[in-house]
Amino acid sequence: MRRDGVTASKEWEAFAGPSTPTERLRAAYLAARPDAARLHRITAPIEPPPEGCVAALPSTGAPERAALEAEGSARIAAGELGVVILAGGMATRFGSVIKALAEVFVGEESRFIDGKRADLARWGGTVRAALMTSFSTHRGISEVIAAEGLSGVFELFPQYAAARMTPEGAPFYDDDGTVSGYATGHGDLAEAMVASGLVASWRAAGVRTILMSNVDNLGATIEPALYAQHRRSGCAISVELVAKRPGDRGGLPVQLDGRLVLAEAFRLPQGFPSEHFPLFNTNTLWIDLEALEASATATTPWTWCVAEKKVDGRDAVQFERLVGELTWWHDTAYVQVPRDGAASRFIPVKDVEDRERYAAELRAVWSRFLR
């Protein structure tokens, strides 16, 4: 709705989330100010993770590693694994370029989507793949998929969208006078994938588990040993963790009611000793389809995290869900994966500067897995 009361259609409105409790969140935010972060801060008693709570893959060449690789490869060849690539968000960190379509190496045919496609090609068409888009990326990615004949490689389904508000709780308007929309986070995964029909069709085809990763993390390749280890764990979810480096800040497992759950650092209570835990979350998860389906229909409420942003130089408020909260409802295993060299499973390229910073690691992974 424009300021003058005249309806103005915005593209994001077609992606509006059916379950975003906007009015409830608005009221809760206004009541919580000035400490709005308490709406997502963990208040239940939690403890640091215990020693030995994170598994590791057997070293390359070890008999146990070979056994895992053989088992995982057989399962993948049988069509048990699907891949979901998070390619949504607001498409703002690479300027006017959708990150999935941005070049990894400037001047070369090396888009992020090409890297993911090359990883899939190693498995001869046995792995189904889908891109979770957003209203900011869906059209551009759809056009490329159609133009390049990739509909047989990637299926698409969109995450949801909602309207921003001002810190005073009023609608936040873009410069053109229409209500500003935003993508509501990768916590949409379960509901959006079920609503799209992909969970049902993939389960019918024999898929049991998805490997979910960010489109900008080319290190998160299909690894049969990790898939076999996930299946052997008996857990519905496995979370990949890497060693921290100076300046890193992210999620970690914490003990809640005797269970290990994933918690983002910004949700932890003040004084929680997260700095003593040497690993953090990569947002690469192995998730069983049964868990996704159950989470999409569960009555357990999601936590909507408050995100206070600057949009066009003005203060705006939005509410987002995090996919890691699935670990609060399903048994989860945690595994440490490599972060260095060609074996790295975590090379996050969040902006153009990261592309330069991690150029050597990107080249090593590209040359080993994705050429």
C-alpha positions in Angstrom: 0.0 0.0 0.0 1.4 3.4 -1.0 1.4 6.3 1.5 -1.5 7.8 -0.3 -3.5 4.6 0.1 -3.2 3.5 -3.6 -2.3 -0.1 -3.9 1.0 -0.8 -5.5 2.1 -4.3 -6.4 5.6 -5.3 -5.5 7.2 -8.5 -6.7 7.9 -9.7 -3.1 4.2 -9.9 -2.3 3.9 -13.0 -4.5 6.3 -14.7 -2.2 4.7 -13.7 1.1 5.0 -16.3 3.7 1.7 -18.0 4.7 2.8 -18.4 8.3 4.7 -15.2 9.1 2.9 -13.9 12.3 3.5 -10.3 11.4 1.1 -8.6 13.8 2.2 -10.8 16.7 5.8 -10.1 16.0 5.2 -6.3 15.7 3.5 -6.2 19.1 6.2 -8.3 20.7 8.9 -6.1 19.3 7.3 -2.9 20.5 6.8 -4.3 23.9 10.4 -5.5 24.1 12.1 -2.3 23.2 14.8 -1.2 23.8 16.1 -4.7 24.4 14.3 -6.3 21.4 17.1 -9.0 21.2 15.4 -10.7 24.2 12.8 -12.0 21.8 15.4 -14.4 20.3 17.9 -14.6 23.2 18.0 -18.1 24.7 16.6 -18.0 28.3 16.4 -21.7 29.0 19.3 -23.1 31.0 22.1 -24.1 28.6 25.6 -25.4 29.1 28.8 -25.5 27.0 29.2 -28.6 24.8 31.0 -31.5 26.5 34.3 -33.0 25.5 34.1 -35.5 22.7 30.7 -34.3 21.4 32.0 -33.8 17.8 32.9 -36.6 15.6 35.6 -36.5 12.9 36.0 -38.4 9.6 38.7 -41.1 9.6 41.8 -39.8 7.8 42.1 -40.3 4.0 43.5 -43.7 3.2 42.4 -45.3 6.5 40.5 -48.5 6.1 37.5 -47.1 7.9 37.4 -44.1 5.6 37.5 -46.4 2.6 34.6 -48.4 4.0 32.6 -45.2 4.6 33.3 -43.9 1.1 32.2 -47.2 -0.5 29.0 -47.3 1.6 28.2 -43.7 0.9 28.9 -44.0 -2.9 26.6 -47.0 -3.1 23.8 -45.1 -1.3 24.3 -42.1 -3.6 24.3 -44.2 -6.7 21.0 -45.7 -5.5 19.5 -42.2 -5.5 19.2 -41.7 -1.7 20.8 -38.2 -1.7 19.4 -34.9 -2.8 21.1 -31.5 -2.8 19.5 -28.2 -1.7 21.5 -25.1 -2.4 20.5 -21.8 -0.6 20.5 -19.2 -3.4 18.0 -16.7 -2.0 18.5 -13.7 0.3 18.4 -10.1 -1.0 21.1 -10.3 -3.6 22.9 -7.2 -2.3 26.5 -8.3 -1.5 27.7 -8.7 -5.0 26.3 -5.4 -6.2 23.7 -5.9 -8.9 24.7 -9.5 -9.6 22.9 -12.5 -8.1 25.5 -14.4 -6.2 24.6 -17.8 -7.8 25.3 -16.2 -11.2 28.5 -14.3 -10.2 31.9 -15.3 -11.4 34.1 -17.2 -8.9 37.2 -16.2 -11.0 36.8 -12.9 -12.7 37.0 -13.2 -16.5 36.4 -17.0 -16.5 33.3 -19.1 -17.0 33.1 -20.0 -13.4 29.9 -19.0 -11.8 29.0 -20.3 -8.3 26.1 -22.2 -9.9 28.6 -23.8 -12.3 30.6 -25.1 -9.4 27.6 -26.7 -7.9 26.6 -28.1 -11.2 30.0 -29.6 -11.7 29.8 -31.3 -8.3 26.5 -32.9 -9.3 27.9 -34.0 -12.6 30.5 -36.2 -10.8 27.6 -38.5 -9.8 26.1 -39.1 -13.2 22.6 -37.8 -12.6 21.9 -39.9 -9.6 21.6 -36.9 -7.3 18.6 -34.6 -7.5 19.2 -30.9 -6.9 17.1 -27.9 -6.0 17.9 -24.2 -5.5 16.0 -22.3 -2.8 15.6 -18.8 -4.3 14.0 -15.6 -3.1 12.0 -12.9 -4.7 15.2 -11.0 -5.4 16.9 -14.0 -7.1 14.1 -16.2 -8.5 13.5 -14.5 -11.8 17.2 -14.1 -12.7 18.0 -17.7 -11.8 14.9 -19.0 -13.6 15.8 -17.2 -16.8 19.3 -18.7 -16.7 18.0 -22.2 -16.0 15.6 -21.9 -18.9 18.1 -20.3 -21.3 20.9 -22.9 -20.6 18.6 -25.9 -20.5 19.4 -26.7 -16.9 15.8 -27.6 -15.8 16.9 -31.2 -15.8 19.7 -30.4 -13.3 18.1 -27.9 -10.9 14.6 -27.6 -9.6 13.6 -24.3 -8.0 11.5 -23.4 -5.0 11.3 -20.0 -3.4 11.7 -19.0 0.3 9.2 -16.7 1.7 9.0 -12.9 2.0 7.4 -10.4 4.5 7.2 -6.7 5.0 9.7 -4.6 6.8 8.7 -2.2 9.5 10.2 0.9 11.1 11.5 0.8 14.7 8.2 2.5 15.7 6.2 -0.4 14.2 4.9 1.4 11.1 5.3 0.0 7.6 8.7 0.7 6.1 8.5 2.2 2.6 11.0 1.9 -0.2 12.0 5.1 -2.0 9.3 4.5 -4.6 6.6 4.7 -1.9 5.8 0.9 -1.7 6.1 -1.3 1.4 9.5 -2.8 1.5 9.8 -6.5 1.5 12.6 -8.9 2.5 13.4 -12.6 2.5 12.6 -14.2 5.8 15.6 -16.5 6.1 16.8 -20.0 5.5 14.6 -21.2 8.3 11.9 -21.3 5.6 13.6 -24.4 4.2 11.2 -27.0 5.6 7.9 -25.3 5.0 8.9 -24.0 1.6 10.3 -27.3 0.3 7.2 -29.2 1.5 4.9 -26.6 0.1 6.6 -26.8 -3.3 5.9 -30.5 -3.5 9.6 -31.4 -3.7 9.8 -33.3 -0.4 6.9 -35.6 -1.6 8.3 -36.1 -5.1 11.8 -36.8 -3.8 10.7 -39.2 -1.2 8.6 -41.1 -3.8 11.8 -41.3 -5.9 13.8 -42.8 -3.1 15.6 -39.8 -1.7 16.2 -40.1 2.0 18.5 -37.2 2.9 19.5 -33.8 1.6 22.8 -32.1 1.7 22.0 -28.4 2.3 24.6 -25.7 1.8 25.1 -22.1 0.8 25.6 -21.3 -2.9 28.7 -19.4 -2.0 30.4 -22.3 -0.2 31.9 -24.4 -3.0 33.7 -26.5 -0.4 30.5 -28.2 0.5 30.7 -30.9 -2.1 29.0 -34.2 -2.2 31.2 -36.4 0.1 30.1 -40.1 0.3 32.0 -40.7 3.5 30.2 -37.9 5.3 26.9 -39.2 4.0 27.6 -42.7 5.2 28.7 -41.4 8.6 25.4 -39.4 8.8 23.4 -42.6 8.1 25.4 -44.6 10.6 24.8 -41.9 13.3 21.1 -42.7 13.4 20.4 -39.0 13.7 18.0 -37.0 11.6 20.5 -34.2 11.1 24.3 -33.9 10.9 25.9 -30.5 11.2 29.4 -29.7 9.7 31.7 -27.6 12.0 35.1 -26.2 11.3 37.9 -24.8 13.4 37.6 -21.2 14.3 40.0 -18.6 13.0 40.5 -15.1 14.5 37.5 -13.0 13.9 35.1 -15.9 13.3 31.8 -15.7 15.0 29.0 -18.2 14.4 26.8 -20.9 15.8 27.9 -23.8 18.0 26.4 -26.8 19.7 25.2 -26.2 23.3 23.6 -28.5 25.8 19.9 -27.9 26.4 17.9 -30.4 28.6 20.6 -33.0 28.0 20.6 -32.6 24.2 23.1 -30.9 21.9 21.4 -28.2 19.8 22.8 -25.6 17.5 22.7 -22.1 18.7 23.8 -19.0 16.9 26.2 -16.8 18.9 23.9 -13.7 18.8 21.2 -15.8 20.6 23.4 -16.8 23.5 23.0 -15.2 27.0 25.6 -12.6 28.0 28.6 -14.3 29.5 28.1 -17.7 27.9 31.7 -19.0 27.3 31.3 -19.7 23.6 34.8 -18.5 22.9 36.2 -21.6 24.6 34.7 -23.9 22.1 37.1 -24.2 19.1 34.6 -25.0 16.3 31.7 -23.2 14.7 28.8 -23.9 12.3 29.3 -23.8 8.5 25.6 -23.9 7.7 26.2 -27.2 5.8 23.7 -29.7 7.1 22.7 -33.3 6.2 19.0 -33.5 6.9 16.6 -36.4 6.5 13.5 -35.7 4.5 11.3 -37.1 7.2 12.7 -34.4 9.6 11.9 -31.7 7.1 8.4 -33.0 6.6 7.8 -33.2 10.3 9.2 -29.7 11.0 7.0 -28.2 8.3 3.8 -29.4 10.0 4.9 -29.3 13.7 3.1 -27.2 16.2 6.4 -26.3 17.9 6.8 -22.5 17.3 9.8 -21.3 15.4 11.9 -18.5 17.0 11.6 -15.4 14.9 14.9 -13.5 15.3 14.9 -9.7 15.3 17.2 -8.2 12.6 17.7 -4.4 12.7 18.9 -3.2 9.4 19.9 -0.1 7.5 17.9 0.1 4.3 18.6 3.1 2.0 20.3 4.7 4.9 17.3 4.4 7.2 16.6 2.1 10.2 14.4 -0.9 9.4 13.3 -4.0 11.3 12.7 -7.5 10.0 12.1 -11.0 11.5 13.9 -14.1 10.3 14.1 -17.8 11.0 17.2 -19.9 11.1 17.5 -23.4 9.7 19.7 -24.5 12.5 16.7 -24.5 14.8 15.7 -27.8 13.3 18.4 -29.3 15.6 16.2 -28.3 18.6 13.5 -30.8 17.5 15.5 -33.6 15.9 18.4 -35.8 17.1 21.6 -34.3 15.7 25.2 -35.3 15.1 28.1 -32.9 14.8 31.2 -33.6 12.7 34.4 -31.6 12.3 35.4 -31.2 8.6 38.6 -29.7 7.0 38.9 -26.0 6.4 42.3 -25.8 4.6 43.5 -26.4 1.1 41.8 -28.5 -1.6 40.0 -30.6 1.1 38.3 -27.6 2.6 34.6 -27.9 3.1 34.1 -24.2 4.1 35.0 -21.3 1.9 32.4 -18.7 2.5 32.3 -16.0 -0.1 29.9 -13.4 1.4 31.1 -10.5 -0.7 33.5 -9.4 -3.4 36.3 -9.0 -0.9 36.0 -12.6 0.3 36.4 -13.8 -3.3 39.8 -12.2 -3.4 40.7 -13.3 0.2 40.0 -16.9 -0.5 41.2 -17.0 -4.1 43.8 -19.7 -3.5 41.4 -22.0 -1.6 38.7 -21.5 -4.2 41.1 -22.4 -7.0 42.3 -25.5 -5.1 38.8 -26.8 -4.5 37.7 -25.9 -8.1 40.7 -27.8 -9.6 40.2 -30.9 -7.4 36.4 -31.3 -7.5 34.7 -28.9 -9.9 36.7 -28.6 -13.1 
